[in-house]
């Protein structure tokens, strides 16, 4: 996404927060962002597509910030998970995503509602995978149930905590309390040997994430994680993290990833002559070719 288009998304996001999605007109967006109607429709086919872009950029920022917490940390450390959930909740609040989600539900727009529902399932999948990191493979059979319970319990705990403590809005306390309860729930669920929702349901809910694609996703995110961690140590290399984010967005989120642009980014990284990059880049290039081969089958 170019800088000008990103600027329009940012301005529109502010308007949606201030006025509400339904009350914001396309003309409001044109005036506030300083673009023409022709430029707007060159970027977006509708206001709905613009709101989807707001959600996608916000989620990409959230995911990036949340994943950075893991850099140099033990994935099985439950304190790291607590920090990740705190970040997720604080960013949701800062960007008023819950308010926008509620407007989507009222709007009854099928594309928006489908995106929101898919996002909820993706979040459940992320929590499930983090629970596997924390509680171990031996409890894996029960952890989708536990991920679903965690989200429900956390949501209700936040709501009633805020109702009872208007002057004390300490989300961190709610997260820690809920995570502590989950430790016991996971243990009790495994001991009872009961399973409500089979883990295979994730493949049915997110068919694009079935075993082969999930393996591709896992390998790609692992390589990107290594490279981002490497560049993270050098502030002057921040621009290369942006390039890696671009590759991730194109290969994992775009319906029509642009191979020529990805190849250009890979060439830029290849020109660095960095030993870590030299080691990981061939695997990244191989995964890219696999992705495009599958699209052409």
C-alpha positions in Angstrom: 0.0 0.0 0.0 1.5 3.3 -1.0 1.9 6.2 1.4 -1.0 8.3 -0.1 -3.4 5.4 0.1 -2.3 4.7 3.6 -2.9 8.4 4.5 -6.5 8.2 3.2 -7.1 5.0 5.3 -5.7 6.8 8.4 -7.9 9.9 7.9 -11.0 7.8 7.2 -10.3 5.8 10.4 -10.3 9.1 12.4 -13.6 10.1 10.8 -15.2 6.8 11.5 -14.1 7.1 15.2 -15.4 10.7 15.5 -18.6 10.5 13.4 -19.3 6.8 13.1 -19.0 4.7 9.9 -22.6 5.2 8.9 -22.6 8.9 9.4 -19.4 9.5 7.5 -19.9 10.3 3.8 -17.4 9.7 1.0 -17.4 13.5 0.6 -16.4 13.9 4.2 -13.5 11.5 3.5 -12.5 13.5 0.4 -12.5 16.8 2.3 -10.7 15.5 5.3 -8.0 13.6 3.4 -7.5 16.2 0.6 -8.1 13.9 -2.3 -10.4 13.9 -5.4 -13.3 11.6 -6.0 -11.4 10.0 -8.9 -8.4 9.3 -6.6 -10.7 7.8 -4.0 -12.3 5.4 -6.5 -8.9 4.5 -7.9 -8.0 3.2 -4.4 -11.4 1.9 -3.2 -14.5 0.7 -4.9 -16.7 1.8 -2.0 -16.7 3.1 1.6 -17.1 -0.6 2.7 -13.8 -1.5 1.0 -12.2 1.4 2.8 -13.4 0.2 6.1 -12.0 -3.2 5.3 -8.7 -1.5 4.7 -8.9 0.2 8.1 -9.4 -3.2 9.7 -6.6 -4.9 7.8 -4.1 -2.2 8.5 -5.1 -2.1 12.2 -4.9 -5.9 12.5 -1.5 -5.9 10.7 -0.1 -3.3 13.2 -1.6 -5.2 16.1 -0.1 -8.5 14.9 3.3 -6.9 14.4 3.4 -5.3 17.8 2.0 -8.5 19.5 4.6 -10.7 17.7 7.5 -8.4 18.7 6.8 -9.3 22.3 8.0 -12.8 21.5 11.4 -11.7 20.2 14.1 -13.2 22.5 11.4 -14.7 24.8 10.4 -18.2 25.6 7.0 -18.9 23.9 6.0 -21.2 26.8 6.3 -18.3 29.3 2.8 -17.5 30.3 3.8 -13.9 31.2 4.7 -13.3 27.6 1.2 -14.4 26.6 -0.3 -12.0 29.3 1.6 -9.1 27.7 0.5 -10.0 24.2 -3.2 -10.0 25.3 -2.7 -6.7 27.1 -1.3 -5.2 23.9 -4.2 -6.6 21.9 -6.8 -5.1 24.2 -5.1 -1.7 24.5 -4.7 -1.4 20.7 -8.3 -2.4 20.2 -9.3 0.4 22.6 -6.9 3.0 21.1 -8.2 2.3 17.5 -11.8 1.9 18.7 -12.1 -1.3 16.8 -14.9 -2.7 19.0 -17.0 0.3 18.3 -16.5 -0.1 14.5 -17.2 -3.9 14.9 -20.6 -3.0 16.5 -21.4 -0.7 13.6 -20.6 -3.5 11.2 -23.1 -5.8 12.9 -25.8 -3.1 12.8 -25.1 -2.3 9.1 -25.8 -5.9 8.1 -23.2 -5.7 5.3 -22.4 -9.3 4.4 -18.8 -8.7 3.3 -18.0 -6.7 6.5 -19.7 -9.3 8.7 -17.9 -12.1 7.1 -14.6 -10.4 7.6 -15.3 -9.8 11.3 -16.4 -13.4 11.9 -13.3 -14.7 10.1 -11.2 -12.3 12.2 -12.7 -13.8 15.4 -11.9 -17.3 14.3 -8.3 -16.3 13.4 -7.9 -14.8 16.9 -9.2 -18.1 18.4 -6.7 -20.0 16.3 -3.8 -17.7 17.5 -4.8 -18.2 21.1 -5.1 -22.0 20.5 -1.6 -22.1 19.0 -0.2 -20.0 21.9 -1.9 -22.3 24.4 -0.1 -25.2 22.7 3.2 -23.3 23.3 2.3 -22.8 26.9 0.6 -26.0 28.0 2.3 -28.5 25.7 1.4 -30.8 22.9 0.1 -33.5 25.3 -2.9 -31.2 26.1 -3.4 -30.1 22.5 -6.7 -32.0 22.1 -8.4 -29.8 24.7 -6.9 -26.5 23.9 -9.3 -25.3 21.2 -12.1 -25.6 23.8 -10.0 -23.7 26.2 -9.2 -20.9 23.7 -12.9 -20.4 23.0 -13.6 -20.3 26.8 -10.8 -17.9 27.4 -12.2 -15.4 24.9 -15.7 -15.6 26.3 -14.5 -15.4 29.9 -12.2 -12.5 29.2 -14.9 -10.5 27.3 -17.4 -10.9 30.1 -14.9 -10.2 32.8 -13.9 -6.9 31.2 -17.5 -5.9 30.7 -18.6 -6.5 34.3 -15.3 -5.3 35.8 -15.8 -2.0 34.1 -19.4 -1.8 35.2 -18.3 -2.3 38.9 -15.2 -0.2 38.7 -15.9 2.9 36.7 -13.1 4.9 38.3 -10.6 2.0 38.0 -10.2 0.8 34.4 -7.2 -1.6 34.9 -7.4 -4.0 32.0 -4.1 -5.5 33.0 -5.6 -6.8 36.2 -8.5 -8.4 34.3 -6.2 -10.1 31.9 -4.0 -11.5 34.6 -7.0 -12.7 36.6 -8.5 -14.4 33.6 -5.2 -16.1 32.5 -4.7 -17.4 36.0 -8.2 -19.0 36.0 -7.4 -20.6 32.6 -4.4 -22.4 34.0 -6.8 -24.3 36.3 -9.4 -24.8 33.6 -6.9 -26.3 31.2 -5.7 -28.7 33.8 -9.3 -29.7 34.8 -10.4 -30.1 31.1 -7.4 -32.4 30.4 -8.0 -34.4 33.5 -11.6 -34.9 32.6 -10.6 -36.1 29.1 -13.6 -34.1 27.7 -13.6 -32.4 24.3 -16.5 -30.2 23.1 -15.2 -28.8 19.8 -12.7 -31.0 17.8 -9.5 -29.2 16.8 -10.2 -30.2 13.2 -13.0 -27.6 13.2 -10.3 -24.9 12.7 -9.7 -26.4 9.2 -13.4 -26.3 8.4 -13.8 -22.7 9.7 -10.6 -21.5 7.9 -10.3 -23.8 4.9 -7.4 -21.8 3.5 -5.5 -22.8 6.6 -5.7 -26.6 6.1 -2.6 -28.7 6.8 -0.5 -28.0 3.8 -1.3 -24.2 3.8 -0.8 -24.2 7.6 2.7 -25.7 7.2 3.5 -23.0 4.5 2.2 -20.3 6.9 4.3 -21.7 9.8 7.5 -21.9 7.7 7.0 -18.4 6.3 6.3 -16.7 9.6 9.2 -18.5 11.2 11.7 -17.3 8.6 10.2 -13.8 8.7 10.4 -13.8 12.5 14.2 -14.7 12.3 14.9 -11.9 9.9 12.8 -9.3 11.7 14.5 -10.3 15.0 17.9 -9.8 13.3 17.0 -6.4 11.9 15.3 -5.4 15.2 18.8 -5.2 16.8 19.8 -2.4 14.4 17.6 0.7 14.4 19.0 1.7 11.0 17.5 -1.5 9.6 13.9 -0.6 10.4 13.2 -0.1 6.7 14.0 -3.8 6.0 11.4 -4.8 8.6 8.8 -2.9 6.6 9.9 -4.8 3.5 9.4 -8.1 5.3 6.0 -6.9 6.5 5.2 -6.2 2.8 6.2 -9.8 1.8 4.1 -11.2 4.6 1.0 -9.1 3.6 1.3 -10.1 0.0 1.8 -13.8 0.5 -0.6 -14.3 3.4 -3.3 -11.7 3.0 -3.6 -10.6 -0.6 -5.9 -12.4 -2.9 -3.6 -11.6 -5.8 0.0 -11.3 -4.5 2.2 -9.3 -6.9 5.2 -11.6 -7.7 7.2 -8.9 -9.5 7.1 -6.6 -6.4 8.0 -9.5 -4.0 10.9 -10.4 -6.2 12.1 -6.7 -6.2 12.0 -6.7 -2.4 13.9 -10.0 -2.2 16.5 -8.6 -4.5 16.9 -5.6 -2.2 17.5 -7.9 0.7 19.8 -10.1 -1.3 22.0 -7.0 -2.1 22.7 -6.5 1.7 25.3 -9.3 1.8 24.4 -10.0 5.3 25.2 -13.6 6.6 21.9 -14.0 8.4 19.9 -12.8 5.4 22.1 -15.0 3.1 21.2 -18.0 5.2 17.4 -17.4 5.4 16.7 -15.7 2.0 16.9 -18.9 -0.2 14.2 -20.6 2.0 12.0 -17.5 1.7 12.5 -17.4 -2.1 11.6 -21.1 -2.2 8.4 -20.6 -0.3 7.4 -17.7 -2.6 7.8 -20.0 -5.6 5.8 -22.7 -3.9 3.0 -20.2 -3.2 2.8 -19.1 -6.8 3.0 -22.6 -8.2 0.0 -23.5 -6.1 -1.9 -20.5 -7.3 -1.2 -21.6 -10.9 -2.3 -25.2 -10.5 
